[in-house]
């Protein structure tokens, strides 16, 4: 495991790997910018500005059909006007463009901030669909509105020109979510909790979609996965990625793992059965840490075999990108929730 500081100051990480294998880390609560690594994360290029105003909306999405990369920004903390930025040269330059987002079945428009990177579906009748997690903030981000908050997703079948909004996650009081497509085409959804009155409000939530992200069902409390530290009435943004291994549903999840009343201890967990159990975890950094995002390397490129964690905090503050492989994670601490398969051992 190796770790490098990539940004200073501000907040809000995302990370993804482009179709060419470039690792792309994005960041910013006032000035949204990216850094690129063309050698699998050994070295990083200079900061490239996307917009010098606005707040990072997360959900950075690589269109596997075209190679385009989509980035989302909101004018201020949402609910707020939204701008989508597109790069057609592997993240080197970005251009704002208009896009249309349809409201959900309740007539509510979703907000983008602050969710894990998006994906392109690879299976089923909607193969090629772009989808990313989103959320509804109610009238504002205020404790009185938390019972009305919920997560959802937006999806596009025209390469990001227009988007539809999924039905709400089947539990109110959720926010800042992640998603991953499983090998059978179902979508695994994992969400933060944002309402202290929910049961086990410091544990993550999960659900499944079997209709390409239009609806969510079988929601559950993921008892083994902490949702930030255990002394707040709301959780912490986490990361999620499925490793690109044919026929295997190996998921990696990230969050902070501490019982102390502060955000610290960036940690990663592994599931080998599509999120049903999480048998092993490993500490990445013991000091101050908060929001995080995960991605996996692309076969046939310099990023192959690596898992990338972009998180707030680290020894020098700002943000760090840690890279490690599955063997390193599998040598971590057993959680008691399931077993590591023999072939992984």
C-alpha positions as CSV (number, residue, x, y, z in Angstrom):
1,X,0.0,0.0,0.0
2,X,1.3,3.4,-1.0
3,X,-0.2,6.8,-0.3
4,X,0.4,10.3,-1.9
5,X,-1.1,13.7,-1.2
6,X,-2.8,14.9,-4.3
7,X,-4.7,18.1,-3.2
8,X,-4.5,20.7,-0.4
9,X,-7.3,22.6,1.3
10,X,-11.0,22.3,0.5
11,X,-12.9,19.0,0.4
12,X,-15.0,16.4,-1.6
13,X,-13.1,13.6,-3.3
14,X,-14.0,11.4,-6.3
15,X,-11.8,9.0,-8.2
16,X,-12.2,7.0,-11.3
17,X,-10.1,5.3,-14.1
18,X,-10.6,6.4,-17.7
19,X,-11.0,4.1,-20.6
20,X,-7.4,4.7,-21.5
21,X,-6.3,3.7,-17.9
22,X,-5.6,7.1,-16.6
23,X,-6.4,7.5,-12.9
24,X,-8.4,10.7,-12.5
25,X,-8.8,12.3,-9.0
26,X,-11.3,15.1,-8.6
27,X,-11.7,17.5,-5.7
28,X,-13.1,20.9,-4.6
29,X,-15.6,22.7,-2.4
30,X,-15.0,26.1,-4.2
31,X,-12.6,25.4,-7.0
32,X,-13.3,22.1,-8.7
33,X,-10.2,20.5,-10.2
34,X,-8.6,17.2,-11.3
35,X,-5.2,15.6,-11.3
36,X,-4.3,12.8,-13.7
37,X,-1.9,9.8,-13.4
38,X,-1.0,8.0,-16.6
39,X,1.4,5.5,-14.8
40,X,-1.1,3.8,-12.5
41,X,-0.8,6.2,-9.6
42,X,3.0,6.4,-9.3
43,X,3.1,10.1,-10.3
44,X,0.5,12.8,-10.7
45,X,0.3,15.6,-13.2
46,X,-0.6,19.2,-12.3
47,X,-3.9,20.4,-11.1
48,X,-6.3,21.1,-14.0
49,X,-9.2,23.5,-13.3
50,X,-12.8,22.6,-14.2
51,X,-14.5,25.6,-12.7
52,X,-13.4,28.1,-10.1
53,X,-16.8,28.4,-8.5
54,X,-19.3,25.9,-7.3
55,X,-19.2,22.7,-5.2
56,X,-18.2,19.3,-6.4
57,X,-21.3,17.1,-7.1
58,X,-19.5,13.8,-7.1
59,X,-20.7,11.1,-9.4
60,X,-17.8,11.5,-11.9
61,X,-18.8,9.1,-14.7
62,X,-16.7,7.4,-17.4
63,X,-18.9,6.7,-20.5
64,X,-17.6,3.3,-21.5
65,X,-19.3,3.7,-24.9
66,X,-17.4,6.9,-26.0
67,X,-14.6,7.4,-23.5
68,X,-16.1,10.8,-22.4
69,X,-15.9,11.7,-18.7
70,X,-18.7,13.6,-17.1
71,X,-18.3,15.8,-14.0
72,X,-21.1,17.5,-12.0
73,X,-21.0,20.8,-10.1
74,X,-23.6,22.8,-8.2
75,X,-23.5,26.6,-7.8
76,X,-23.5,26.2,-4.0
77,X,-24.5,23.7,-1.3
78,X,-27.7,22.1,-2.7
79,X,-30.4,22.4,-3.5
80,X,-28.8,24.5,-6.2
81,X,-28.5,25.0,-10.0
82,X,-26.4,22.3,-11.7
83,X,-23.8,22.3,-14.4
84,X,-22.4,19.2,-16.1
85,X,-18.9,19.3,-17.5
86,X,-17.6,16.9,-20.2
87,X,-14.1,15.9,-21.1
88,X,-13.5,14.2,-24.5
89,X,-9.6,14.1,-24.2
90,X,-9.1,11.8,-21.2
91,X,-9.6,14.5,-18.6
92,X,-7.2,17.1,-19.9
93,X,-9.8,19.7,-20.8
94,X,-13.4,20.2,-19.8
95,X,-16.4,22.0,-21.2
96,X,-19.7,23.0,-19.6
97,X,-22.8,21.8,-21.4
98,X,-26.5,21.9,-20.9
99,X,-28.3,18.8,-19.7
100,X,-31.8,17.9,-18.8
101,X,-32.8,16.0,-15.6
102,X,-36.4,14.8,-15.2
103,X,-37.8,14.8,-11.6
104,X,-38.7,11.6,-9.8
105,X,-42.2,10.1,-9.4
106,X,-42.8,12.6,-6.5
107,X,-42.0,15.5,-8.7
108,X,-38.7,16.2,-6.9
109,X,-35.5,17.1,-8.7
110,X,-32.4,15.4,-7.4
111,X,-29.2,17.0,-6.2
112,X,-25.8,15.6,-7.0
113,X,-23.7,16.4,-4.0
114,X,-21.9,14.3,-2.6
115,X,-22.0,10.8,-4.1
116,X,-19.6,8.1,-5.3
117,X,-18.5,8.0,-9.0
118,X,-21.0,6.7,-11.6
119,X,-20.8,3.7,-13.8
120,X,-21.7,2.4,-17.3
121,X,-23.9,-0.7,-17.2
122,X,-22.4,-3.7,-19.0
123,X,-25.4,-6.2,-18.9
124,X,-29.0,-6.5,-19.7
125,X,-31.4,-4.6,-22.0
126,X,-30.0,-1.2,-20.9
127,X,-26.4,-2.1,-21.5
128,X,-24.4,1.1,-22.1
129,X,-26.6,3.2,-19.7
130,X,-24.9,5.7,-17.5
131,X,-26.0,5.8,-13.9
132,X,-24.8,7.6,-10.8
133,X,-26.2,8.0,-7.3
134,X,-28.0,11.2,-6.4
135,X,-30.2,12.5,-3.5
136,X,-33.2,14.7,-2.7
137,X,-32.4,17.3,-0.1
138,X,-36.0,18.4,0.7
139,X,-36.4,22.1,0.9
140,X,-32.9,22.6,2.3
141,X,-30.1,20.9,4.2
142,X,-31.6,21.4,7.6
143,X,-32.2,19.0,10.5
144,X,-35.9,19.8,10.3
145,X,-35.9,18.5,6.7
146,X,-33.9,15.3,7.3
147,X,-37.0,13.1,7.5
148,X,-37.9,14.2,4.0
149,X,-34.4,13.5,2.5
150,X,-33.8,10.3,0.5
151,X,-31.3,8.9,-2.0
152,X,-31.9,7.8,-5.5
153,X,-30.1,7.7,-8.8
154,X,-30.1,9.4,-12.2
155,X,-29.5,7.5,-15.4
156,X,-28.9,8.4,-19.1
157,X,-29.4,6.4,-22.3
158,X,-28.1,9.2,-24.5
159,X,-24.5,9.7,-23.2
160,X,-25.5,12.3,-20.6
161,X,-27.5,14.7,-22.8
162,X,-30.6,13.9,-20.7
163,X,-31.2,12.0,-17.5
164,X,-34.1,10.3,-15.8
165,X,-34.4,10.0,-12.0
166,X,-35.0,6.6,-10.4
167,X,-37.7,6.0,-7.8
168,X,-36.5,6.9,-4.2
169,X,-34.5,4.6,-2.1
170,X,-37.1,2.8,0.1
171,X,-36.1,4.5,3.3
172,X,-36.3,8.2,4.0
173,X,-33.5,10.0,5.9
174,X,-30.7,8.7,3.6
175,X,-28.1,10.6,1.7
176,X,-24.7,10.3,-0.1
177,X,-24.8,6.9,-1.8
178,X,-22.8,4.5,-3.9
179,X,-23.6,1.8,-6.4
180,X,-22.0,-1.0,-8.4
181,X,-23.2,-3.4,-11.1
182,X,-23.0,-7.1,-10.2
183,X,-22.0,-9.8,-12.6
184,X,-25.6,-10.8,-13.2
185,X,-26.7,-7.2,-14.1
186,X,-28.3,-6.3,-10.8
187,X,-27.2,-3.1,-9.2
188,X,-26.0,-3.1,-5.6
189,X,-26.8,0.2,-3.8
190,X,-25.2,1.3,-0.5
191,X,-26.2,4.5,1.3
192,X,-25.3,6.8,4.1
193,X,-27.9,7.6,6.8
194,X,-28.8,11.3,7.4
195,X,-31.5,11.2,10.0
196,X,-30.8,10.4,13.7
197,X,-34.3,8.9,14.3
198,X,-33.7,5.9,12.0
199,X,-32.9,2.5,13.7
200,X,-29.1,1.8,13.8
201,X,-28.5,5.2,12.3
202,X,-24.7,4.7,12.5
203,X,-24.8,1.7,10.1
204,X,-25.0,1.7,6.3
205,X,-28.0,0.8,4.2
206,X,-28.2,-1.4,1.1
207,X,-30.7,-2.2,-1.6
208,X,-30.8,-3.9,-5.0
209,X,-32.2,-3.0,-8.4
210,X,-33.1,-5.6,-11.0
211,X,-34.4,-3.2,-13.6
212,X,-31.3,-1.3,-14.5
213,X,-31.6,1.3,-11.7
214,X,-35.2,2.4,-12.1
215,X,-36.4,1.0,-8.7
216,X,-34.8,-0.2,-5.5
217,X,-36.0,-3.1,-3.3
218,X,-34.9,-5.4,-0.5
219,X,-33.4,-2.6,1.5
220,X,-31.5,-3.6,4.6
221,X,-29.3,-2.4,7.4
222,X,-25.7,-3.5,6.8
223,X,-24.8,-4.2,10.4
224,X,-21.1,-4.8,9.8
225,X,-20.4,-1.5,8.0
226,X,-20.1,1.7,10.1
227,X,-21.5,4.9,8.7
228,X,-18.8,7.3,10.0
229,X,-17.9,7.6,13.7
230,X,-20.5,6.5,16.3
231,X,-21.1,9.9,18.1
232,X,-23.0,11.8,15.4
233,X,-26.6,11.8,14.3
234,X,-25.6,11.3,10.7
235,X,-23.1,9.4,8.7
236,X,-20.1,9.9,6.4
237,X,-19.7,9.6,2.6
238,X,-18.1,6.3,1.7
239,X,-16.7,4.7,-1.4
240,X,-17.6,1.6,-3.3
241,X,-16.2,-0.3,-6.3
242,X,-16.6,-3.7,-7.9
243,X,-13.3,-5.2,-9.0
244,X,-13.2,-6.0,-12.8
245,X,-13.0,-9.8,-12.5
246,X,-15.3,-11.8,-14.7
247,X,-17.9,-13.8,-12.9
248,X,-16.8,-12.6,-9.4
249,X,-18.7,-10.0,-7.3
250,X,-15.8,-8.7,-5.2
251,X,-16.8,-5.3,-3.8
252,X,-14.6,-2.9,-1.9
253,X,-16.1,-0.4,0.5
254,X,-14.4,2.5,2.3
255,X,-15.3,4.7,5.3
256,X,-14.0,5.7,8.6
257,X,-13.9,3.1,11.4
258,X,-13.8,4.6,14.9
259,X,-15.7,4.8,18.1
260,X,-14.0,8.1,19.0
261,X,-16.1,11.3,18.6
262,X,-14.2,12.5,15.6
263,X,-13.6,11.5,12.0
264,X,-10.5,9.3,11.7
265,X,-9.2,5.9,10.7
266,X,-9.7,5.5,6.9
267,X,-10.5,1.9,6.4
268,X,-11.5,-0.5,3.6
269,X,-13.6,-3.6,3.6
270,X,-14.0,-6.4,1.1
271,X,-17.0,-8.5,0.2
272,X,-16.7,-11.6,-2.0
273,X,-20.4,-12.3,-2.5
274,X,-21.8,-9.0,-3.9
275,X,-22.3,-7.3,-0.5
276,X,-24.0,-10.1,1.4
277,X,-21.1,-10.4,3.8
278,X,-18.0,-8.3,4.5
279,X,-15.4,-10.7,6.1
280,X,-12.3,-8.6,6.2
281,X,-11.2,-5.0,6.7
282,X,-7.9,-3.2,6.8
283,X,-6.8,0.2,8.1
284,X,-5.4,2.6,5.6
285,X,-4.6,5.6,7.8
286,X,-5.1,5.9,11.6
287,X,-5.3,9.7,11.8
288,X,-7.8,12.3,10.7
289,X,-9.9,11.2,7.7
290,X,-13.4,11.8,6.4
291,X,-15.1,11.5,3.0
292,X,-13.8,8.9,0.6
293,X,-14.1,7.5,-3.0
294,X,-12.9,4.2,-4.5
295,X,-12.1,2.9,-8.0
296,X,-10.3,-0.1,-9.5
297,X,-7.6,-0.3,-12.1
298,X,-8.4,-1.2,-15.7
299,X,-7.1,-4.5,-17.3
300,X,-4.4,-4.0,-19.9
301,X,-3.3,-0.6,-18.6
302,X,-0.7,0.6,-16.0
303,X,-3.6,0.7,-13.4
304,X,-4.3,-3.0,-13.7
305,X,-4.5,-4.8,-10.3
306,X,-4.6,-1.7,-8.2
307,X,-7.4,-0.4,-6.0
308,X,-7.4,3.4,-5.5
309,X,-8.8,5.2,-2.4
310,X,-9.1,9.0,-2.6
311,X,-9.9,10.3,0.9
312,X,-10.0,13.5,2.9
313,X,-7.3,13.7,5.5
314,X,-4.0,11.9,5.7
315,X,-0.7,12.9,7.3
316,X,-0.5,16.2,5.5
317,X,-4.2,17.1,5.3
318,X,-6.0,17.9,2.1
319,X,-6.6,14.7,0.3
320,X,-4.6,11.5,-0.3
321,X,-4.8,8.8,-2.9
322,X,-3.8,5.4,-1.5
323,X,-3.3,2.5,-3.8
324,X,-3.2,-1.1,-2.8
325,X,-4.1,-4.6,-4.2
326,X,-6.6,-7.2,-3.0
327,X,-3.8,-9.4,-1.5
328,X,-2.9,-6.5,0.8
329,X,-6.5,-6.0,1.9
330,X,-7.1,-9.7,2.4
331,X,-4.3,-9.8,5.0
332,X,-6.4,-7.4,7.2
333,X,-8.5,-8.0,10.2
334,X,-11.4,-10.6,10.2
335,X,-14.8,-9.0,10.9
336,X,-16.6,-12.2,11.8
337,X,-19.1,-11.6,9.0
338,X,-18.6,-14.4,6.5
339,X,-15.4,-16.0,5.2
340,X,-12.7,-15.1,2.7
341,X,-12.8,-17.7,-0.2
342,X,-10.0,-20.1,-0.4
343,X,-8.9,-18.9,-3.8
344,X,-8.4,-15.4,-2.3
345,X,-6.4,-16.8,0.6
